[in-house]
Amino acid sequence: MASTTNERPTTVALLSLHTSPLAQPGSGDSGGMNVYIRELVSHLAHSGAQCHVYVRAWHPDLPREVNLEPGVRVVHIDAGPHDLAKEQLYGIVDEFAYKVEADIAANGGVDVLHANYWLSGVAGHRIKHRLDIPLVTTFHTLARVKAETGDHEPERRAQAEAEVIACSDAVTASCVAETNWLKRLYAAPAERIARVAPGVEHALFSPGEQSAARAAVGLRPGPTILFVGRIQPLKGVAVATEALGRMRNRDARLVIVGGPSGLEGQQELARVHDAIDAHGLHSRVSFVEPVPHHLLSSWYRAADVCIVPSRSESFGLVALEAAACGTPVVASSVGGLRTLVDHGKTGFLVAGRDPSVFATYLDQIFAHPMLAAELAFNSHQHAKQYRWSSTAADLRQLYDQLSARRLVECA
């Protein structure tokens, strides 16, 4: 049973089995979740919490642990061969869980488990019962949501998510859409869903001089569309490329910052090149290798508009970071993007993923400088409400509440 003392819980075990906050976002399986965990633990530590981040060791040369900053310890757990593909990781969840449990015990215990992604949720579910401590789960993506938008996920994952949700003491949702998904697709009890939105670091992601940003990243003048993210069907970079080909503005260019990811990454890259060939875009599409997260701010400032044509998004950190830099966003009308983009005021939302509709909105922004300036100003203002310090504060409050509750038991 959870502790019933009034002491504020200060020690958190964050589980991130399949990807590390130390990894480069935009490459391999690293993306918004890496940013989320890195920023979250930093701000939790600033609030006085102690954070142990548990990650599966993916390379033999990794140190056992890394002190990321005061109050944040990243622990690499040896579980299975180092070169396991993401799709094979379910088989080592038990080993990971037992070794995490042993490290927690050796370091004096923790007040709460916070699992990120379904694999970590399965591990956290098992650790919860063995150590008798509350479990918070943040899924980032959900199998049944992805299935509804055409991205196949094994039924084993969906069933595992349902079991973790049923026994989690709290499940976080980043927006209204994710709350509704949890209730509709997984029968999650409303009283155990906590709305906790991610944030943005405004000291880093803020408006700036476009010409200076372009000089910094090596971009010449000209109308520029930016795509940031992993190259995979879910993120829709082929849709972005096809949209460029259908624009009336023949001077516009697309800059793609990110690399292929997952089993279908190379197939999506091939679709991008097919669109380049079909529309003669060879001089208008540029590929940039994934860059450190703090350098993305210069790319956002260098662009005139950011395109986010995802099939689904629980939140959409790229859209938020672009908006914080005063860059309008044209995005799919899905999930958290509906919260982040105010249609016609901070950018535009596209129902469906028709490249021609994306092209129409992109042309509209480039053809009307006053509109573009208004969208840019409103984007920055809208993004001000999202701060990592607020995210950390919301979670600290949630952790405190769980310390005084009886643990949820499996049905």
C-alpha positions in Angstrom: 0.0 0.0 0.0 1.2 3.5 -0.7 2.6 5.6 2.1 0.0 7.6 4.0 2.4 10.1 5.4 2.2 13.8 4.5 5.8 14.0 3.5 6.3 15.2 -0.1 7.7 12.4 -2.2 11.0 13.5 -3.6 12.5 10.4 -5.2 11.2 9.3 -8.6 12.2 6.3 -10.8 11.6 7.2 -14.4 11.5 4.2 -16.7 12.5 4.6 -20.3 13.4 1.1 -21.4 13.7 1.7 -25.2 15.2 5.1 -25.6 17.5 7.4 -23.6 17.4 11.1 -22.8 21.1 11.1 -23.7 20.3 10.0 -27.3 20.1 12.3 -30.3 16.5 13.2 -31.1 15.5 12.6 -34.7 17.7 9.5 -35.2 16.8 5.8 -34.7 13.9 5.6 -32.2 14.8 8.9 -30.6 12.3 11.7 -30.8 10.0 13.8 -28.8 10.0 11.3 -25.9 13.7 11.8 -25.4 13.2 15.5 -25.2 10.3 15.0 -22.8 12.3 12.9 -20.4 15.4 15.1 -20.5 13.5 18.3 -19.9 11.1 16.8 -17.3 13.9 15.3 -15.1 15.8 18.5 -15.3 12.9 20.6 -14.0 11.9 17.9 -11.5 15.4 18.2 -10.1 15.2 22.0 -10.1 12.0 21.6 -7.9 14.0 19.5 -5.4 13.2 16.0 -6.5 15.7 13.2 -7.0 15.4 11.4 -10.3 16.7 8.0 -11.3 16.2 7.4 -15.0 16.4 3.8 -16.0 17.3 3.0 -19.7 18.2 -0.3 -21.3 21.9 -0.4 -22.3 22.0 -0.3 -26.1 25.8 -0.3 -26.5 28.6 -2.3 -24.6 30.7 0.9 -24.0 28.1 2.8 -22.1 29.0 3.7 -18.5 26.9 2.0 -15.8 25.5 5.4 -14.8 25.7 9.1 -15.8 25.1 12.0 -13.5 23.2 14.2 -15.9 23.0 17.1 -13.5 22.6 17.5 -9.8 19.6 15.3 -8.8 19.4 13.4 -12.0 21.1 10.0 -12.4 20.8 8.0 -15.7 21.3 4.2 -15.1 22.0 1.9 -18.0 20.5 -1.5 -17.4 22.0 -4.6 -19.2 19.1 -6.6 -20.5 19.4 -8.7 -23.5 21.9 -8.2 -26.4 22.8 -4.6 -27.0 21.7 -4.6 -30.6 18.1 -5.7 -30.1 15.6 -4.0 -32.4 12.8 -2.1 -30.8 10.4 -4.8 -32.0 12.3 -7.4 -29.9 12.4 -5.6 -26.6 9.2 -7.1 -25.2 11.2 -10.3 -24.6 13.6 -8.6 -22.1 11.1 -6.6 -20.1 11.3 -9.0 -17.1 15.1 -8.9 -17.0 15.0 -5.1 -17.2 12.3 -4.9 -14.4 14.2 -7.2 -12.0 17.5 -5.2 -12.5 15.7 -1.9 -12.1 14.1 -3.2 -8.9 17.5 -4.3 -7.6 19.0 -0.9 -8.2 16.1 0.9 -6.6 16.5 -1.3 -3.5 20.3 -0.7 -3.4 19.8 3.0 -3.5 17.3 3.4 -0.7 14.0 3.1 -2.6 11.8 5.6 -4.4 8.5 7.2 -3.7 6.9 6.7 -7.2 7.5 5.0 -10.5 6.9 7.0 -13.7 6.9 4.7 -16.8 7.2 6.2 -20.3 5.9 4.2 -23.3 4.2 0.8 -23.2 7.4 -1.3 -22.7 8.3 0.7 -19.6 4.7 0.5 -18.5 4.9 -3.3 -18.5 8.1 -3.2 -16.5 6.6 -0.6 -14.1 3.5 -2.7 -13.6 5.7 -5.6 -12.4 7.9 -3.5 -10.3 4.9 -1.7 -8.7 3.6 -5.0 -7.2 7.0 -6.2 -6.0 7.9 -2.9 -4.3 4.4 -1.8 -3.4 4.8 1.8 -4.7 2.5 3.9 -6.9 2.8 3.8 -10.7 2.3 6.7 -13.1 2.3 5.9 -16.8 2.8 8.2 -19.7 2.3 6.3 -23.0 3.4 9.0 -25.6 1.7 6.9 -28.3 -1.1 4.3 -28.1 -1.4 1.2 -30.2 -5.2 1.5 -30.8 -4.9 5.1 -31.8 -2.2 4.3 -34.3 -4.3 1.4 -35.6 -7.2 3.8 -36.3 -4.9 6.0 -38.5 -3.4 3.1 -40.4 -0.2 2.3 -38.5 -0.2 -1.4 -37.6 0.8 -2.4 -34.1 0.8 -5.9 -32.7 -2.3 -6.8 -30.6 0.2 -7.9 -27.9 1.0 -4.2 -27.4 -2.6 -3.0 -27.3 -3.4 -5.7 -24.7 -0.4 -4.9 -22.6 -1.3 -1.2 -22.7 -4.8 -2.1 -21.5 -3.4 -4.1 -18.6 -1.0 -1.3 -17.6 -3.8 1.3 -17.7 -6.0 -0.9 -15.5 -3.4 -1.1 -12.8 -1.7 2.3 -13.0 -2.4 4.6 -10.1 -2.4 7.5 -12.6 -2.2 7.8 -16.4 -1.2 11.1 -17.8 -2.7 12.7 -20.9 -1.2 15.6 -22.7 -4.4 17.0 -24.1 -8.2 16.5 -24.4 -7.8 14.2 -27.4 -5.5 11.8 -25.4 -7.9 11.8 -22.5 -10.7 10.8 -24.8 -8.6 8.1 -26.4 -7.8 6.6 -23.0 -11.4 6.5 -22.0 -12.9 5.3 -25.4 -10.3 2.8 -26.5 -9.0 1.5 -23.2 -11.9 2.2 -20.7 -9.5 4.1 -18.5 -11.3 5.4 -15.4 -11.7 9.2 -15.7 -10.6 9.8 -12.1 -7.2 8.2 -12.8 -6.4 10.3 -15.9 -4.3 13.3 -15.1 -3.9 16.1 -17.6 -0.2 17.0 -17.8 0.9 18.9 -20.8 4.5 18.9 -21.9 6.3 22.3 -22.1 8.9 24.2 -24.0 12.1 26.0 -22.8 11.4 29.6 -23.7 14.9 30.8 -22.8 16.0 28.7 -25.8 13.0 28.5 -28.1 12.0 32.1 -28.7 11.7 34.5 -31.7 14.8 36.0 -33.2 16.2 37.6 -36.3 15.6 35.3 -39.3 18.6 36.4 -41.3 20.9 35.7 -38.4 19.4 32.3 -37.9 19.8 31.5 -41.6 23.4 32.5 -41.4 23.9 30.3 -38.4 22.5 27.2 -40.1 23.8 28.0 -43.6 20.5 28.7 -45.4 20.4 31.2 -48.3 17.4 33.7 -48.5 14.1 32.4 -49.9 10.7 31.1 -48.8 11.5 28.1 -46.5 9.3 25.3 -45.2 10.7 23.2 -42.3 10.0 19.6 -41.4 11.6 18.3 -38.2 11.3 14.7 -37.1 12.1 11.1 -37.9 11.6 10.0 -41.4 8.8 7.4 -41.1 5.2 7.1 -42.4 3.7 8.2 -39.1 5.3 11.6 -39.4 4.4 12.2 -43.0 7.5 13.7 -44.6 6.5 12.3 -47.9 3.2 14.3 -47.6 5.3 17.4 -47.0 7.4 16.8 -50.1 4.3 16.1 -52.2 2.8 19.4 -50.9 5.8 21.3 -52.0 5.5 19.9 -55.5 1.9 21.1 -55.7 2.4 24.6 -54.5 2.0 27.6 -56.8 5.0 29.2 -55.3 7.9 27.7 -57.3 10.6 29.3 -55.2 9.6 27.7 -52.0 12.0 25.0 -50.6 11.6 22.3 -48.0 14.3 21.5 -45.4 14.0 18.1 -43.7 15.8 17.8 -40.4 15.9 14.2 -39.3 16.8 10.7 -40.3 15.1 7.4 -41.2 13.5 5.5 -38.2 12.0 2.1 -37.7 11.3 -0.7 -40.1 9.6 1.6 -42.6 12.0 4.5 -42.4 13.8 3.6 -45.7 10.5 3.0 -47.5 9.3 6.5 -46.4 12.6 8.0 -47.6 12.1 6.3 -51.0 8.6 7.9 -51.2 10.2 11.3 -50.5 12.6 10.8 -53.4 9.8 9.6 -55.6 8.0 12.9 -55.0 11.2 14.8 -55.6 11.6 13.0 -59.0 7.9 13.4 -59.9 7.8 17.2 -59.4 11.4 18.1 -60.3 12.3 19.2 -56.7 15.9 18.2 -56.6 17.1 21.8 -56.1 14.3 22.6 -53.6 14.5 19.9 -51.0 17.4 19.7 -48.6 18.2 16.9 -46.1 19.9 17.8 -42.8 21.1 15.1 -40.3 19.5 15.2 -36.9 20.9 18.1 -34.8 21.2 18.5 -31.1 17.9 19.6 -29.6 19.2 23.0 -28.5 20.3 23.8 -32.1 16.8 23.3 -33.4 15.8 26.8 -32.3 17.9 28.3 -35.1 16.3 26.1 -37.7 12.8 27.1 -36.5 13.8 30.8 -36.6 15.3 30.3 -40.1 12.0 29.0 -41.5 8.9 30.8 -42.6 6.6 28.0 -41.7 6.8 24.6 -40.1 4.9 21.6 -41.5 3.7 18.8 -39.3 1.7 16.3 -41.5 1.5 13.5 -38.9 -1.0 10.7 -39.0 -1.4 11.0 -35.3 0.2 12.9 -32.5 -0.5 12.6 -28.8 0.9 16.1 -28.4 3.3 17.5 -31.0 6.5 19.0 -29.5 7.8 20.1 -32.9 4.7 22.3 -33.4 5.0 23.8 -29.9 8.7 24.6 -30.3 8.2 26.1 -33.7 5.4 28.3 -32.3 7.5 29.4 -29.4 10.0 30.7 -32.0 7.3 32.6 -33.7 7.1 30.2 -36.7 3.6 29.5 -38.0 2.6 25.8 -38.2 0.6 24.0 -40.9 -0.4 20.6 -39.3 -2.7 17.7 -39.6 -5.8 18.1 -37.6 -5.1 15.2 -35.2 -4.6 14.7 -31.5 -2.7 17.3 -29.6 -2.0 19.3 -32.7 -5.6 20.5 -32.5 -4.7 22.1 -29.2 -1.4 23.5 -30.2 -2.5 25.1 -33.5 -5.4 27.6 -33.5 -6.7 27.4 -37.1 -6.5 30.7 -38.9 -4.9 32.4 -35.9 -1.5 30.7 -35.2 -1.4 28.5 -38.3 -3.6 26.1 -40.2 -5.0 22.6 -39.5 -5.6 20.2 -42.3 -8.4 17.5 -42.0 -7.0 14.4 -43.6 -3.5 14.4 -45.2 -4.2 15.7 -48.8 -1.0 17.3 -50.0 -3.0 19.8 -52.1 -4.7 21.2 -49.0 -1.3 21.6 -47.3 0.0 23.3 -50.4 -2.9 25.7 -50.4 -2.3 26.9 -46.9 1.5 27.1 -47.5 0.9 29.3 -50.5 -1.5 31.5 -48.5 1.2 32.2 -45.9 3.8 33.0 -48.5 1.5 35.2 -50.6 0.3 37.3 -47.7 3.1 38.8 -45.6 0.7 40.5 -43.2 -1.0 37.3 -42.5 2.3 35.5 -42.0 3.4 38.2 -39.5 0.1 37.9 -37.6 0.3 34.1 -37.4 3.9 34.4 -36.2 3.0 36.8 -33.4 0.0 34.8 -32.3 2.0 31.6 -32.4 4.5 32.9 -29.9 1.8 34.3 -27.6 -0.1 30.9 -27.7 3.1 29.0 -26.8 3.7 31.0 -23.7 1.2 29.0 -21.7 3.4 25.8 -22.0 6.4 25.6 -19.7 8.4 22.6 -18.4 8.4 24.1 -15.0 4.6 23.9 -15.0 4.8 20.3 -16.2 7.2 19.4 -13.4 5.0 21.2 -10.8 1.9 19.3 -12.1 3.7 16.0 -11.7 5.0 16.8 -8.3 1.5 17.5 -7.2 0.3 14.2 -8.7 3.1 12.3 -7.0 2.1 13.9 -3.7 -1.5 12.9 -4.1 -0.6 9.3 -4.9 1.5 9.0 -1.8 -1.7 9.4 0.3 -3.9 7.0 -1.7 -4.3 3.3 -1.5 -2.6 1.6 -4.5 -4.8 0.5 -7.4 -5.0 -3.3 -7.5 -5.2 -5.5 -10.6 -8.7 -6.7 -11.4 
